[in-house]
Amino acid sequence: MTLVLRRLVSLAAVLSGTVLIASSLTACTDDDTWVQAAPAGGWAAQYADAANSSYTATEGAADLELAWTRSVKGDLGAAVGLGARGYLVANAQTPGGCSLMLWENDNNGRQRWCTRLVQGGGFGGALIDGFDNVYVGQPGAILSFPPTQWIRWRQQVIGMPHTPRLLGGGQLLVVTHLGQVLVFDAHRGTVVGNPLDLVEGVDPTDSQRGLADCAPARARCPVAAAPAFSPASNILVVTLWQPGAPKSTLMGLRYRPGQEPLLTREWTSDAPTEGVLASPALSADGSTVYVNGRDDRLWALHADDGSVKWSLPLEYLAQTPPTVAPDGTLIAGGGPGAALTGIKDSGDRGEVVWRRGDVESLTTASQAGTDLAYTVATEDDGMALIAFDPRDGQTRSSHPLPEATGFPVGVSVAADRSVVAATSDGQVYSLRAE
């Protein structure tokens, strides 16, 4: 009798396990979205995300200490990208040796691998995805690397790609300085849909034409700044200086996933009276475009048709994009002579909420959560990383950047709350949350 009971219990366990397995199999679907490329959970690229918001939900830390510093042994034209598992990627311009570098931010900047790219496109930053794959351009090509240095894929393009953008659904947006717009399958490297050429008469064999004009945003570089894309509205905004035109303008495109054509032109705007400067940024809901004008004003445009919402005098020329928080508050862009400035979008007008004339903010502020933001400012004869409250601009802490030279190219905030600042002379500073 005891043996029979044991056998019955064993049979029940087997049947129970069979039911569990069957239930698991029933719950399985053909959903493969988890394998699709998406931005890394850190600071995936320059200006944080595809909208150029310079915002992360990671709560910032005011108490920081310098963890390590090292040089790329060349120049940097864009902020570094940070992955969720501690990797840091920098696209440098070097006289020899490596130029694209993957370091371990959480291991004193130890180099994991590096390789050399075709030089001339340092203004184009690298993007890192959630699998630690890297996407980066060089004149005439877009490339992808796995966490090791071997090339995943490489495709030719016309011009130098700006910082790539992930659109959702595993698709990668590439916009080049000569106005070519393409969408790739991020894993396979194959072109999806219809490429667009925003500039006519471009020699497809001369991908280095006008590269020297991109960093100073002059006329021979038709697209001088990285585009902005909002997954909330599927609007893509590009700065564009057509050959022979008197100034740069904005163009709005529509991304139509699963449709034909995949990309369509929606509008153009020449509302900023003297042209635009630096990358545009989009609001969290994708309804508003923010861009700096060469007329020392911040402009807000409706993203659906490019019409003007408002413009606000800044009293200085902002040379980097504004910071855009999800609640709609803004921090004006930076540059020489800039005053750290907080702005509120009140719908039909922009209002200055606070202004720090004593802080010369040299770059776009990077906001981490609701209570803290960072910028690099002048301090004595050098530079310092300033942590401040984005609600009133008050300084929370200041951290000198030893022997910093050149100008800052951006501040990146990692998932572990560490903060990385970099300069045009190739110096990288990593500060750890205490």
FENMOLIN-V524750 format. One record per pair of residues at least 24 apart in sequence whose ideal C-beta (glycine too) atoms are under 10 Angstrom apart, sorted by the first residue. I is the first residue (numbers start at 1). J is the second residue. Records with the same first field share a line. If there is no record, write none. Layout:
I = J, J
//
This chain:
32 = 170
33 = 168, 169, 170
34 = 130
35 = 131, 170, 187
36 = 129, 130, 131, 166, 168, 169, 170, 171, 185, 186, 187
37 = 127, 129, 130, 131, 133, 135, 144, 166, 167, 168, 169, 170, 171, 172, 184, 185, 186, 187
38 = 129, 130, 131, 166, 168, 169, 170, 186
39 = 81, 83, 84, 127, 128, 129, 130, 165, 166, 168
40 = 81, 82, 83, 84, 85, 87, 89, 127, 128, 129, 130, 131, 132, 133, 134, 166, 414, 415
41 = 82, 83, 84, 85, 128, 129, 130, 414, 415
42 = 81, 82, 83, 84, 85, 86, 87, 88, 105, 128, 130, 412, 413, 414, 415, 416, 418, 420
43 = 79, 80, 81, 82, 83, 84, 88, 128, 366, 368, 410, 411, 412, 413, 414, 415, 419, 420
44 = 81, 82, 83, 84, 89, 126, 127, 128, 129, 130, 135, 163, 164, 165, 166, 412
45 = 78, 79, 80, 81, 82, 89, 125, 126, 127, 128, 129, 135, 136, 163, 164, 165, 166, 226, 410, 412
46 = 77, 78, 79, 80, 81, 91, 123, 124, 125, 126, 127, 162, 163, 226, 279, 321, 364, 409, 410, 412
47 = 78, 79, 125, 163, 226, 228, 278, 279, 281, 320, 321, 323, 324, 364, 366, 410, 412
48 = 79, 81, 82, 323, 324, 364, 366, 367, 368, 410, 411, 412, 413
49 = 165, 166, 228, 229, 230, 231, 281, 282, 284
50 = 127, 163, 164, 165, 166, 167, 168, 173, 226, 227, 228, 229, 230, 231, 236, 282
51 = 165, 228, 229, 230, 231, 232, 233, 235, 237, 280, 281, 282, 283, 284, 286, 289, 290, 324
52 = 163, 165, 225, 226, 227, 228, 229, 230, 237, 278, 279, 280, 281, 282, 290, 291, 320, 321, 322, 323, 324, 364
53 = 228, 230, 281, 282, 283, 284, 290, 321, 322, 323, 324, 325, 326, 364, 366, 367
54 = 79, 279, 281, 320, 321, 322, 323, 324, 325, 331, 333, 363, 364, 365, 366, 367, 368, 373, 374, 375, 410, 411, 412, 413
55 = 281, 284, 323, 324, 325, 326, 329, 331, 365, 366, 367, 368, 369, 370, 373, 390, 413
56 = 82, 366, 367, 368, 369, 412, 413, 414, 415, 417
57 = 326, 367, 368, 369, 370
58 = 368, 369, 372, 413, 414, 415, 416, 417
59 = 368, 369, 370, 371, 372, 413, 417, 433
60 = 366, 367, 368, 369, 370, 371, 372, 373, 374, 387, 388, 390, 396, 413, 417, 419, 433
61 = 368, 369, 372, 374, 387, 396, 397, 413, 416, 417, 418, 419, 431, 432, 433, 434
62 = 371, 372, 374, 387, 388, 389, 395, 396, 397, 398, 399, 433, 434
63 = 387, 396, 397, 399, 431, 432, 433, 434
64 = 374, 385, 387, 397, 398, 399, 417, 418, 419, 430, 431, 432, 433, 434
65 = 399, 431, 432, 433, 434
66 = 385, 399, 400, 401, 402, 429, 430, 431, 432
67 = 105, 106, 107, 108, 109, 418, 419, 420, 429, 430, 431, 432, 433
68 = 103, 105, 107, 108, 109, 110, 420, 428, 429, 430, 431, 432
69 = 108, 109, 401, 402, 403, 404, 421, 427, 428, 429, 430, 431
70 = 101, 103, 108, 109, 110, 111, 426, 427, 428, 429, 430
71 = 423, 425, 426, 427, 428
72 = 98, 99, 100, 101, 103, 114, 422, 425, 426, 427, 428
73 = 97, 98, 99, 101, 426
74 = 98, 99, 101, 119, 122, 425, 426
75 = 99, 119, 122, 406, 409, 423, 424, 425, 426
76 = 122, 123, 125, 406, 408, 409, 410, 422, 423, 424, 425, 426, 427, 428
77 = 121, 122, 123, 124, 125, 214, 215, 409, 410, 422, 424
78 = 121, 122, 123, 124, 125, 126, 136, 162, 163, 226, 409, 410, 422, 424
79 = 125, 126, 163, 363, 364, 366, 408, 409, 410, 411, 412, 420, 421, 422, 428
80 = 105, 125, 126, 128, 409, 410, 411, 412, 420, 421, 422, 428, 430
81 = 125, 126, 127, 128, 129, 134, 135, 136, 163, 412, 420
82 = 128, 412, 413, 414, 415, 416, 418, 419, 420, 430
83 = 128, 129, 130, 131, 132, 133, 134, 147, 414, 415
84 = 128, 129, 130, 131, 132, 414, 415, 416
85 = 128, 130, 131, 132, 147, 415, 416
86 = 110, 112, 132, 414, 415, 416, 418
87 = 112, 128, 132, 134, 147, 414
88 = 112, 126, 128, 412, 414, 418, 420, 422, 428, 430
89 = 125, 126, 127, 128, 132, 134, 135, 136, 145
90 = 114, 125, 126, 136, 409, 420, 422, 426, 428
91 = 117, 121, 122, 123, 124, 125, 126, 127, 134, 136, 137, 138, 163
92 = 116, 117, 119, 122, 422, 426, 428
93 = 117, 119, 120, 121, 122, 123, 424, 426
94 = 119, 122, 426
95 = 119
98 = 149
99 = 136, 138
100 = 126, 134, 136, 138, 143, 145, 149
101 = 126, 149, 428
102 = 126, 128, 132, 134, 145, 147, 148, 149
103 = 420, 428, 430
105 = 412, 414, 416, 418, 420, 428, 430, 432
106 = 414, 416, 418, 430, 432
108 = 430
109 = 420, 428, 429, 430
112 = 147, 148, 149
113 = 145, 146, 147, 148, 149, 150
114 = 149
115 = 143, 145, 149, 150, 151
117 = 141, 143
118 = 143, 160, 207, 208
119 = 208, 211
120 = 160, 207, 208, 211, 212, 214
121 = 159, 160, 161, 162, 176, 177, 207, 208, 211, 214
122 = 160, 211, 214, 215, 409, 424, 426
123 = 160, 162, 163, 177, 211, 214, 215, 217, 221, 224, 225, 226, 409
124 = 160, 161, 162, 163, 164, 174, 175, 176, 177, 214, 226
125 = 162, 163, 164, 226, 409, 410
126 = 163, 164
127 = 163, 164, 165, 166, 172, 173, 186
129 = 164, 166, 170, 172, 186, 187
130 = 166
131 = 186, 187
133 = 186, 187
134 = 164
135 = 161, 163, 164, 165, 166, 172, 174, 184, 186, 189
136 = 161, 163, 164
137 = 161, 162, 163, 164, 174, 175, 176, 177, 207
138 = 207
139 = 176, 177, 178, 206, 207, 208, 209, 211
140 = 176, 204, 205, 206, 207, 208
141 = 207
142 = 172, 174, 176, 182, 184, 189
143 = 189
144 = 172, 184, 186, 187, 188, 189
151 = 189
152 = 186, 187, 188, 189
153 = 184, 185, 186, 187, 188, 189, 190
154 = 189
155 = 182, 184, 189, 190, 191
156 = 204, 207
157 = 181, 182, 184, 191, 195, 204, 207
158 = 182, 195, 197, 199, 202, 203, 204, 205, 206, 207, 209
159 = 199, 202, 204, 206, 207, 208, 209, 210, 211, 214, 221, 222, 223
160 = 207, 208, 209, 210, 211, 214, 221, 223
161 = 207, 226
162 = 214, 223, 224, 225, 226, 227, 238, 279
163 = 225, 226, 227, 279
164 = 226, 227
165 = 226, 227, 228, 229, 231, 236
166 = 229, 231
167 = 192, 229, 231, 234, 236, 255, 257, 262
168 = 229, 231, 234, 255, 257
169 = 231, 257, 258
171 = 255, 257, 262
173 = 227, 229, 236, 253, 255, 263
174 = 227
175 = 223, 225, 226, 227, 229, 236, 238, 239, 253
176 = 202, 207, 222, 223
177 = 207, 208, 209, 210, 211, 213, 214, 220, 221, 222, 223, 224, 225
178 = 202, 203, 204, 206, 207, 208, 209, 210, 211, 221, 222, 223
179 = 221, 222, 223, 238, 240, 241, 242, 243, 251
180 = 204, 207, 222, 223
181 = 223, 227, 236, 238, 251, 253, 255, 262, 263, 265
182 = 262, 263
183 = 255, 257, 262, 263
191 = 262
192 = 257, 262
193 = 255, 256, 257, 258, 259, 260, 261, 262, 263
194 = 260, 261, 262, 263, 264
195 = 262, 263
196 = 236, 238, 251, 253, 261, 262, 263, 264, 265
198 = 222, 223, 238, 240, 242, 251, 253, 265, 268
199 = 223, 240, 241, 242, 243
200 = 242, 243
201 = 243
202 = 243
210 = 241, 243
213 = 241
215 = 424
216 = 277, 319
217 = 241, 248, 275, 276, 277, 278, 294, 319
218 = 248
219 = 243, 244, 245, 246, 247, 248, 275
221 = 248
222 = 248
223 = 248, 251
224 = 248, 276, 277, 278, 279
225 = 276, 277, 278, 279, 280, 291, 292, 320, 321
226 = 278, 279, 280, 321
227 = 251, 253, 279, 280, 282
228 = 279, 280, 281, 282, 286, 289, 290, 291, 303, 321, 324
229 = 253, 255, 282, 286
230 = 255, 281, 282, 283, 284, 285, 286, 287, 288, 289, 303
231 = 255, 257, 282, 286
232 = 282, 283, 284, 285, 286, 287, 303
233 = 282, 283, 285, 286, 287, 288, 303, 304
234 = 286, 303
235 = 266, 267, 282, 286, 287, 289, 303, 304, 306
236 = 263, 266, 280, 282, 303
237 = 266, 267, 269, 279, 280, 281, 282, 289, 290, 291, 301, 303, 306
238 = 268, 279, 280
239 = 275, 276, 277, 278, 279, 280, 291
240 = 268, 276
241 = 275, 276
242 = 268
245 = 270, 275
246 = 270, 274, 275
247 = 272, 273, 274, 275, 276, 293, 294
248 = 272, 274, 275, 276, 277, 291, 293, 294
249 = 275, 276, 306
250 = 275, 276, 280, 289, 291, 299, 301, 306
251 = 306
252 = 280, 289, 301, 302, 303, 304, 305, 306
254 = 304
266 = 303, 304, 305, 306
267 = 301, 302, 303, 304, 305, 306, 307
268 = 306
269 = 299, 301, 302, 305, 306, 307, 308
270 = 306
271 = 299, 301, 306, 307, 308, 311
272 = 297, 298, 299, 301, 308, 311
273 = 297, 299, 311
277 = 317, 318, 319, 320, 321, 333, 335
278 = 317, 318, 319, 320, 321, 322, 333, 334, 335, 364
279 = 320, 321, 322, 333, 364
280 = 321, 322
281 = 321, 322, 323, 324, 330, 333, 364
282 = 324
283 = 324, 325, 326, 328, 330, 345
284 = 324, 325, 326, 327, 328
285 = 326, 328
288 = 324, 328, 345, 347
290 = 321, 322, 323, 324, 330, 332, 333, 343, 345, 350
291 = 318, 321, 322, 333
292 = 317, 318, 319, 320, 321, 322, 332, 333, 335
293 = 317, 318
294 = 318, 319
297 = 350
298 = 322, 330, 332, 333, 341, 343, 345, 350, 352
299 = 350
300 = 330, 343, 345, 347, 348, 349, 350
309 = 345, 346, 347, 348, 349, 350
310 = 345, 346, 347, 348, 349, 350, 351
311 = 349, 350
312 = 341, 343, 345, 349, 350, 351, 352
313 = 350, 352
314 = 338, 339, 341, 343, 350, 352, 355
315 = 339, 341, 352, 355, 357
316 = 341, 360, 361
318 = 361, 364
319 = 362, 363, 364, 407
320 = 361, 362, 363, 364, 365, 375, 408, 409, 410
321 = 363, 364
322 = 364, 365
323 = 364, 365, 366, 367, 373, 375, 390
324 = 367
325 = 367, 369, 370, 373, 390, 391
326 = 367, 370
327 = 370, 390
329 = 353, 367, 370, 390, 391
330 = 365, 367, 390
331 = 361, 364, 365, 366, 367, 373, 375, 388, 390, 393
332 = 361, 364, 365
333 = 361, 363, 364, 365
334 = 359, 360, 361, 362, 363, 364, 365, 375, 376, 377, 407, 408, 410
335 = 360, 361, 362, 363, 364, 407
336 = 360, 362, 378, 407
337 = 361, 362
338 = 362, 363, 375, 377
339 = 393
340 = 365, 373, 375, 377, 386, 388, 393, 395
341 = 365, 393
342 = 373, 388, 389, 390, 391, 392, 393
353 = 390, 391, 392, 393
354 = 389, 390, 391, 392, 393, 394
355 = 393
356 = 386, 388, 392, 393, 394, 395
358 = 395
359 = 384, 386, 388, 393, 395, 398
361 = 386, 388, 408
362 = 407, 408, 409, 423
363 = 407, 408, 409, 410, 411, 421, 422, 423
364 = 408, 409, 410, 411
365 = 390, 393, 411
366 = 410, 411, 412, 413, 419, 420, 421
367 = 411, 413
368 = 411, 413, 414, 417, 419
369 = 413, 417
371 = 396
372 = 396, 397, 413, 417, 419
373 = 411, 413
374 = 399, 411, 412, 413, 419, 420, 421, 431
375 = 408, 410, 411, 421
376 = 401, 404, 407, 408, 409, 410, 411, 421, 422, 423, 429
377 = 408
378 = 408
379 = 404
383 = 407, 408, 421, 423, 427, 429
384 = 421
385 = 411, 419, 420, 421, 429, 431
386 = 411
387 = 411, 419, 431
399 = 429, 431
400 = 429
401 = 427, 429, 431
402 = 427, 429
403 = 427
404 = 429
//
